[in-house]
Amino acid sequence: MSSLIVQPRSRLFHGHVWVYASDVKATAGEPKPGDVVMLKDIRNRPIGSAIYNPQSQINARLFSYRRQELDLDFFQRRIQRAVNQRIASGIDPTLCRLIWSESDGLPGLVVDRYGDHLVLQTLTLAMDQRSDLIIQALREIVQPISIVERNEGAVRKAEGMELRKGVVFGEVPAPFQIKYGGLTFEVDVLEGQKTGLYLDQLDNYQQCAALAKGRKVLDCFTNQGGFAQACALAGAESVRAVDVSEHAIAQAQRNAAASGLKAEWLAANCFDFLKAGETAGDTYDMIILDPPSFTRTKQSVKDAMRGYKEIHLRALKMLNPGGLLCTFSCSHHVSTGDFHQVIVDAAVDARKTLRQVTTFGQRADHPIIASIGETEYLRGYAFEVQASW
């Protein structure tokens, strides 16, 4: 097995699992892209096994602290462990992110499960090269009817791989509906956003909606209407939901109809909608902001913060005294501190005082590794606008 000598003070020695090109002091042997390599410190002491790709800025990703090959037995053990951990966390293993990359010791492998159907993503070269073994292990452990690959993410380009999607086992399922917590969602595993559904927010729908009874609610960036549906089910006085995608709004309408829930659905740019609502003097008792990631790189964080500032400022100006703001960020490049501060800054400009009611996070099927900050990406708050100060 070839090896990489890792520079002292690299993130690897502080619990992270990524080795950047600048962290590599020397290479022993002739490792090929996608190979398993042994990581060593400058005293030549072994650290563990990693997948290797010199074409990526992240040259190596540690996956085991012992010598380990990526064979069928390895994938069977890691996949079964991931399933067991979901069950132990109280997650329904038939509707969840079944495998989540580094969080499950499988760097670059993501698998979402929707009943009998799996959606597979291989986002690192090593996992892509071993997709046949992964599919075999999934078929043995999960016994799905179909497996669809959604390898369309830009991260594959960084690994030197082409983008593709299609069926790798079974037949393409037609769009189907699933039920969760009294809500209905339409899942299109081949063409839907992400892999068909935002699984990381499923529990937050109910937690946020628990605050909505009797309130006039505005749900911005509603997508399939998860928060809007949940608020209507929880007894909100009225619910208005907005998304720029007409397709998403049509899906949300079908979902709500199937659930027997009423809401007003609008296809509009949420920035423009909030600006127009502020100008018109519209008010609400609860506003939910769940935008898509405003930044996927460190370089665009400043632009993202301006976007967050704008939507929070406008939303806060439209909240009645005692109103609630439920807000989320889904980019690990925006830290908890930065996200909290931009909300505070918006509140100061809006001359509002906020009382923190609760916090939100990602569902347990997106486990957080304490030493890998990138695994914690979804954060949210519920704030009450104080009636006076």
RAZILIN-V162781 format. One line per field, one symbol per residue. psi: psi as a letter, one per 30 degrees, with the letter a starting at -180 (. if undefined). burial: b if it has 24 or more other ideal C-beta (glycine too) atoms within 12 Angstrom, else e. Layout:
psi = ???
burial = ???
//
This chain:
psi = kllkkkklglfeggflgkjleffjelkkaiklkflklkkllfggkkeaklkkjfflejekjkfkglkkliaeeeeeeeeeeeeeeeefggkjffiljekibffggikgkkkkkicgkkkkkjgleeeefgeeeeeeeeeeefhlelkkkiifkffeefggllkllakfkalkklklklkjhglkkkkjfeflkbgflifffeffeeeeffffkgljkkjkhfcggeeeeeeeefgkelkkkkkfjeeeeeeeeeeeeffhkklkkkjlkeeeeeeeeeefgkllfkkkjillkfkglffgeeeeeeeeeeeeeeeeffklkglkjjklkhkffjleeeeeeeeeeeeeefhkkkkkelllallfgikkkefjfffjfkkllkkkjkel.
burial = bbbbbbeeebbbeeebbbbeeebbbebeeebebbbbbbbbbeeeebbbbbbbbbebebbbbbbbeeebebeeebbeebbbebbebbeeeebbbbbbbbbbbbbbbbbbbbbbbbbebbbbbbbbbbbbbbbebbbebbbebbebebbbbbbbbebbeebebeeebeebbeeebebbbbebbebbbbbbbbebbbbbbbbbbbbbbbbbbbbbeebbbbbbbbbbbbbbbbbbbbebeebbbbbebeebbebbbbbbeebebebbbbebebbebbeebbeeeebbbbbbbbbbbbbeeeeebeebbebbbbbbbbbbbbbbebbbbbbbbbbbbbebebbbebbbebbeebebebeebeebbbbbbbbbeeebebbbbbbbbbbbbeeee
//
